[in-house]
Amino acid sequence: MRARPTGPGYRLRKTLRKHRIVVGVASAALLTVALAAAQVALTRQEALRREHLSRRGCPERQTGARPGCRGCSSQARCVSVEPHAK
């Protein structure tokens, strides 16, 4: 029987076993960063969606019926100086 050099998989497993605490902490940190990045992306997407909805404006602003109107939010709440009559 002939001995052969150890493979890269064996050496990696041996190193990971030897440094399992450091590997665990690093894995937890990497997972935390990945989750934070995903949260930032979702929050940014939501903010862009809300901005898009707010830029659509209210119907009175688009027709020019209320020159002082700065637009309404998606809940039809006027944000002008003088609210629309309901």
C-alpha beads as a LAMMPS data file, in Angstrom:
LAMMPS data file: protein, C-alpha beads

86 atoms
85 bonds

1 atom types
1 bond types

-500.0 500.0 xlo xhi
-500.0 500.0 ylo yhi
-500.0 500.0 zlo zhi

Masses

1 110.0

Atoms # bond

1 1 1 0.000 0.000 0.000
2 1 1 1.346 3.397 -0.944
3 1 1 0.776 6.599 1.013
4 1 1 -0.254 9.612 -0.961
5 1 1 -0.412 13.325 -0.089
6 1 1 -3.447 14.570 1.765
7 1 1 -6.111 16.229 -0.360
8 1 1 -7.315 19.819 -0.035
9 1 1 -10.673 18.715 1.413
10 1 1 -9.022 16.844 4.249
11 1 1 -6.743 19.789 5.060
12 1 1 -9.694 22.211 4.989
13 1 1 -11.798 20.026 7.304
14 1 1 -8.858 19.652 9.682
15 1 1 -8.266 23.427 9.761
16 1 1 -11.966 24.174 10.272
17 1 1 -12.139 21.668 13.127
18 1 1 -9.079 23.181 14.755
19 1 1 -10.415 26.764 14.491
20 1 1 -14.128 26.092 14.899
21 1 1 -14.775 28.991 17.310
22 1 1 -13.184 31.553 15.007
23 1 1 -14.991 30.063 12.023
24 1 1 -18.294 30.172 13.917
25 1 1 -17.866 33.814 14.925
26 1 1 -16.833 34.791 11.401
27 1 1 -19.818 32.925 9.943
28 1 1 -22.202 34.694 12.325
29 1 1 -20.688 38.069 11.433
30 1 1 -20.956 37.349 7.723
31 1 1 -24.584 36.264 8.111
32 1 1 -25.357 39.455 10.061
33 1 1 -23.799 41.632 7.360
34 1 1 -25.704 39.768 4.632
35 1 1 -29.016 40.186 6.477
36 1 1 -28.317 43.885 7.079
37 1 1 -27.551 44.398 3.386
38 1 1 -30.798 42.663 2.450
39 1 1 -32.725 44.873 4.876
40 1 1 -31.122 48.002 3.411
41 1 1 -32.070 46.896 -0.094
42 1 1 -35.681 46.228 0.919
43 1 1 -35.945 49.543 2.785
44 1 1 -34.516 51.422 -0.187
45 1 1 -36.967 49.718 -2.531
46 1 1 -39.875 50.646 -0.249
47 1 1 -38.689 54.264 -0.034
48 1 1 -38.430 54.501 -3.821
49 1 1 -41.912 53.038 -4.172
50 1 1 -43.342 55.551 -1.708
51 1 1 -41.534 58.399 -3.451
52 1 1 -42.951 57.269 -6.778
53 1 1 -46.457 57.183 -5.309
54 1 1 -46.070 60.634 -3.785
55 1 1 -44.807 62.115 -7.063
56 1 1 -47.919 60.919 -8.876
57 1 1 -49.720 63.731 -7.069
58 1 1 -53.371 64.407 -6.526
59 1 1 -55.924 64.821 -9.330
60 1 1 -56.572 68.477 -8.498
61 1 1 -52.883 69.287 -8.868
62 1 1 -52.747 67.592 -12.268
63 1 1 -55.785 69.486 -13.570
64 1 1 -54.608 72.814 -12.158
65 1 1 -57.740 73.289 -10.027
66 1 1 -55.617 74.013 -6.946
67 1 1 -52.446 75.895 -7.844
68 1 1 -51.098 75.799 -4.265
69 1 1 -51.391 72.023 -3.945
70 1 1 -48.112 70.150 -3.570
71 1 1 -49.708 66.748 -4.103
72 1 1 -51.426 64.097 -2.041
73 1 1 -50.086 60.898 -0.648
74 1 1 -51.432 57.505 -1.618
75 1 1 -53.922 57.718 1.267
76 1 1 -55.452 60.843 -0.371
77 1 1 -54.280 63.088 2.465
78 1 1 -53.588 66.596 1.194
79 1 1 -50.220 68.073 2.044
80 1 1 -50.960 71.542 0.674
81 1 1 -51.261 74.641 2.792
82 1 1 -55.051 74.545 2.513
83 1 1 -56.507 71.003 2.521
84 1 1 -58.978 70.009 -0.160
85 1 1 -62.656 70.072 0.716
86 1 1 -63.926 66.596 1.447

Bonds

1 1 1 2
2 1 2 3
3 1 3 4
4 1 4 5
5 1 5 6
6 1 6 7
7 1 7 8
8 1 8 9
9 1 9 10
10 1 10 11
11 1 11 12
12 1 12 13
13 1 13 14
14 1 14 15
15 1 15 16
16 1 16 17
17 1 17 18
18 1 18 19
19 1 19 20
20 1 20 21
21 1 21 22
22 1 22 23
23 1 23 24
24 1 24 25
25 1 25 26
26 1 26 27
27 1 27 28
28 1 28 29
29 1 29 30
30 1 30 31
31 1 31 32
32 1 32 33
33 1 33 34
34 1 34 35
35 1 35 36
36 1 36 37
37 1 37 38
38 1 38 39
39 1 39 40
40 1 40 41
41 1 41 42
42 1 42 43
43 1 43 44
44 1 44 45
45 1 45 46
46 1 46 47
47 1 47 48
48 1 48 49
49 1 49 50
50 1 50 51
51 1 51 52
52 1 52 53
53 1 53 54
54 1 54 55
55 1 55 56
56 1 56 57
57 1 57 58
58 1 58 59
59 1 59 60
60 1 60 61
61 1 61 62
62 1 62 63
63 1 63 64
64 1 64 65
65 1 65 66
66 1 66 67
67 1 67 68
68 1 68 69
69 1 69 70
70 1 70 71
71 1 71 72
72 1 72 73
73 1 73 74
74 1 74 75
75 1 75 76
76 1 76 77
77 1 77 78
78 1 78 79
79 1 79 80
80 1 80 81
81 1 81 82
82 1 82 83
83 1 83 84
84 1 84 85
85 1 85 86
